[in-house]
Structure formats: structure tokens, C-alpha cells
Amino acid sequence: MMEFEYDEEKSRRNKEKHGIGFAETQRLREDAERVEIPAKADDENRSIVIALIDRRHWSAVMTHRSDRTRIISVRRSRREEIHIYESQDVRREVR
């Protein structure tokens, strides 16, 4: 299983701003239907993971570093991200 790492202070600020800390964000991997898409970043390869936690859509920006995944930020998913997630579900059902 992939290990997560994150900055504790940034996690605290994220919890204040978005209502979720990075420890809770690790639950995104529990969603078997999660979607990972490339994120725009100049300095490193990042991805956005869109998944459900307690039936709510969340989007986390992460970067993969060897055997660890670093959490950069997490927030409630935007409309277009929810659409991407839901579209993936439809495609899976059609197969």
C-alpha cells in the first residue's frame, strides 16, 4: 500500500479553510471508483484524485515520489470534477 506524507502545518490550514485535514484525505483511496487526472503544475508531475468520502466529492492534489504520495491540498470537488467522476461511473456500468 502506498504511504502518504504531508506537511502538518499545511494540513492544519487546509482543515481550517476546507474542513478536511490531510490525515482524513487518505480515505480517498478507499473509494474503488476514484479517478486520477493530471494536474497543471510547472515544477513537478502532479495529479488530482477525485473520490468520495462520506458520500461527498473531494479533490486532492498529490504528487508521487518513489514509494510515497505527497498530499499538496484537498478541497470539495468543483462541478467539472464531479462530472468527470460521475462520467467514469457511467462508462464502467456500460461495459
N, C-alpha and C positions, 0 to 999 in steps of 0.2 A: 504494500500500500504506500502511495506517495505521501511523503511527510510535508507538512506546511510550515512555513516560517513567516514571521511578520514583525513589524515594529510595534511594541506595546503602546507607546505614546500615540502613534498614528491610529491604532485600533481604538484607543480611548476617545480620540477626537472624532473618529468615524461613528462611534456609538452615539456620541452627543449630537452629531449632525444628522445621521441617517437612521438611528435607532437600532443598529446592529454592530456588534464588535467582530473582530476577525476570528476569534475562537468559535463563535456561532457560525461564521461563514463556512467553516469546514464542513458543515452539514450539507452544503450544496452537492457534495459528492455522493450523498445518499440517494439523490434523485437519479434513477436509472435513465430517465428521459432528458437529462441535462444536455445543453447544446454549448459547444465551444466554437467561437468565431474569432478571426484575427482582430486585434485592436490596433488603432493607429498610434504608433509611437516611433520617435526618431532614434532613440538611444538603444533600444533592445526589443527583442521579439516578445510581444505581449498578446494575451488573448482575453476575451470576455467570456465568462462562463455564465450562462443563463439557466436558472434552475428554480425549483420550488422549495421553499422552506415553510412549513405550516400552511400550505396552500396559497402562498403569496410568491409572486415572481420577484426574484432578486438577480442582480447582475454584478458580478465581481470581476475586476481587472486583476489578472495574475500574470506572472512570468515563470517559466520553467527554468530551473538552474540545476543541472545534473540530476541528482536524486531528490530534489526538493522543489516545492512550488511556493513561490513568494506571493503573498496577498498584498496587492497595492491599494485597492479600495473596493468598497461594496456599497450598493445603493439599491433602492427599488428600481425594477426594470422600467425602461421607457416603453411607450406604446409600440414602437417599431421592433424592439427586442422581444416583447411579448408575442408579437405577430410571428417573429422568427421561431420562437419556441413552439407556439401553437401549430405553425405550419409543419414543423418537424413531426409533431404528433399525428397530423393528418396523413402525411406520407407513410409513416410506419403502419397505420391502420389499413391503408390501401394495399400494401404488399401482401 
